[in-house]
Every structure is written in structure tokens, then in C-alpha cells.
Amino acid sequence: MPEQTPASEQVSVEDLRNLQIATDPVGQQLQQIAILTRKAASNLGVALGINQTDVAALEHLITDDPLPPTELAARLSVTTAGIDIY
């Protein structure tokens, strides 16, 4: 079952776009890209019915082709016991 953020903790994309930490225009745009990328990954996880660690694993496998379980675990900061390869 996917891990979902409770509605009370969810923040809209519009709210995140207004959160500015960077002070220069380029930094602000990069910050918005990062926020929207995380939101897209979250939405993908919900659509696929998987958690964010699984989404991150898919990103690594799609980008870098097959990875041994030890390398994938290191990239995800989990133990190899947490890696199931089907």
C-alpha cells in the first residue's frame, strides 16, 4: 500500500511556488524546478501505488540500467535486505 501524506500535511504546488529561499532569479527558478520535480515524483508514486523509495529506485534503474542490489541499496541509503529484485 502506498505511503501517503495526510491531507492536513499536504501543501499545494502553488503554496510551494511562493516559498522562496533563493534570492536571485536563477536560484528561484532552480528551486521551483526542484519543488515541481519532487511533486511530480510524488504524483507518479501515487499513480503507480508505490512509495517514494520505490520511485527513487525506478529512477536509478531507468537511468543507469541494471544495478547490483548492493549499489542500488547504497544509492537509496537502505540495506540490501530492503532491496527486492523481481
C-alpha positions as a Markdown table, in Angstrom:
| # | Residue | x | y | z |
|---|---|---|---|---|
| 1 | Met | 0.0 | 0.0 | 0.0 |
| 2 | Pro | 1.5 | 3.4 | -0.9 |
| 3 | Glu | 2.6 | 5.8 | 1.8 |
| 4 | Gln | 0.5 | 8.9 | 1.6 |
| 5 | Thr | 0.9 | 12.2 | 3.3 |
| 6 | Pro | -2.1 | 13.1 | 5.5 |
| 7 | Ala | -4.3 | 15.8 | 4.0 |
| 8 | Ser | -3.5 | 18.1 | 6.9 |
| 9 | Glu | 0.2 | 18.0 | 5.9 |
| 10 | Gln | -0.2 | 18.3 | 2.2 |
| 11 | Val | 0.8 | 21.6 | 0.6 |
| 12 | Ser | -0.4 | 22.7 | -2.8 |
| 13 | Val | 2.1 | 23.3 | -5.6 |
| 14 | Glu | 1.0 | 27.0 | -5.7 |
| 15 | Asp | 2.0 | 27.3 | -2.0 |
| 16 | Leu | 5.4 | 25.8 | -2.7 |
| 17 | Arg | 6.0 | 28.1 | -5.7 |
| 18 | Asn | 5.6 | 31.0 | -3.4 |
| 19 | Leu | 8.1 | 29.7 | -0.9 |
| 20 | Gln | 11.3 | 31.5 | -1.9 |
| 21 | Ile | 14.6 | 30.7 | -0.2 |
| 22 | Ala | 16.9 | 31.7 | -3.1 |
| 23 | Thr | 17.3 | 35.5 | -3.5 |
| 24 | Asp | 18.4 | 35.6 | -7.2 |
| 25 | Pro | 16.1 | 34.9 | -10.1 |
| 26 | Val | 18.1 | 31.9 | -11.4 |
| 27 | Gly | 18.2 | 30.4 | -7.9 |
| 28 | Gln | 14.5 | 30.9 | -7.5 |
| 29 | Gln | 13.8 | 29.2 | -10.8 |
| 30 | Leu | 16.0 | 26.2 | -9.9 |
| 31 | Gln | 14.3 | 26.0 | -6.6 |
| 32 | Gln | 10.9 | 25.9 | -8.4 |
| 33 | Ile | 12.1 | 23.2 | -10.7 |
| 34 | Ala | 13.3 | 21.1 | -7.7 |
| 35 | Ile | 10.0 | 21.5 | -6.0 |
| 36 | Leu | 8.0 | 20.6 | -9.0 |
| 37 | Thr | 10.2 | 17.6 | -9.7 |
| 38 | Arg | 9.6 | 16.3 | -6.2 |
| 39 | Lys | 5.8 | 16.9 | -6.6 |
| 40 | Ala | 5.8 | 15.0 | -10.0 |
| 41 | Ala | 7.7 | 12.1 | -8.4 |
| 42 | Ser | 5.2 | 12.0 | -5.6 |
| 43 | Asn | 2.3 | 12.0 | -8.0 |
| 44 | Leu | 3.9 | 9.2 | -10.0 |
| 45 | Gly | 4.3 | 7.1 | -6.9 |
| 46 | Val | 0.6 | 7.6 | -6.0 |
| 47 | Ala | -0.5 | 6.8 | -9.6 |
| 48 | Leu | 1.7 | 3.6 | -9.5 |
| 49 | Gly | 0.7 | 2.7 | -6.0 |
| 50 | Ile | 4.3 | 2.7 | -4.7 |
| 51 | Asn | 6.2 | 4.6 | -2.1 |
| 52 | Gln | 8.9 | 7.3 | -2.7 |
| 53 | Thr | 11.8 | 4.9 | -2.1 |
| 54 | Asp | 10.4 | 2.7 | -4.9 |
| 55 | Val | 10.1 | 5.7 | -7.2 |
| 56 | Ala | 13.7 | 6.6 | -6.5 |
| 57 | Ala | 14.8 | 3.0 | -7.2 |
| 58 | Leu | 12.9 | 3.1 | -10.5 |
| 59 | Glu | 14.7 | 6.4 | -11.4 |
| 60 | His | 18.1 | 4.8 | -10.7 |
| 61 | Leu | 17.3 | 1.7 | -12.7 |
| 62 | Ile | 15.9 | 3.6 | -15.7 |
| 63 | Thr | 18.8 | 6.0 | -15.7 |
| 64 | Asp | 21.7 | 3.5 | -15.0 |
| 65 | Asp | 20.3 | 0.2 | -16.3 |
| 66 | Pro | 20.8 | -2.9 | -14.2 |
| 67 | Leu | 22.4 | -2.2 | -10.9 |
| 68 | Pro | 23.6 | -4.9 | -8.4 |
| 69 | Pro | 21.5 | -4.9 | -5.2 |
| 70 | Thr | 24.4 | -3.5 | -3.2 |
| 71 | Glu | 24.8 | -0.5 | -5.5 |
| 72 | Leu | 21.1 | 0.2 | -5.5 |
| 73 | Ala | 20.9 | -0.1 | -1.7 |
| 74 | Ala | 23.8 | 2.4 | -1.4 |
| 75 | Arg | 22.1 | 4.9 | -3.7 |
| 76 | Leu | 18.9 | 4.6 | -1.7 |
| 77 | Ser | 20.6 | 4.7 | 1.7 |
| 78 | Val | 19.0 | 1.4 | 2.7 |
| 79 | Thr | 20.4 | -2.1 | 3.5 |
| 80 | Thr | 20.5 | -4.8 | 0.9 |
| 81 | Ala | 17.8 | -6.6 | 2.9 |
| 82 | Gly | 15.5 | -3.7 | 1.9 |
| 83 | Ile | 16.0 | -4.5 | -1.8 |
| 84 | Asp | 13.7 | -7.0 | -3.5 |
| 85 | Ile | 14.5 | -7.6 | -7.2 |
| 86 | Tyr | 11.8 | -9.3 | -9.2 |
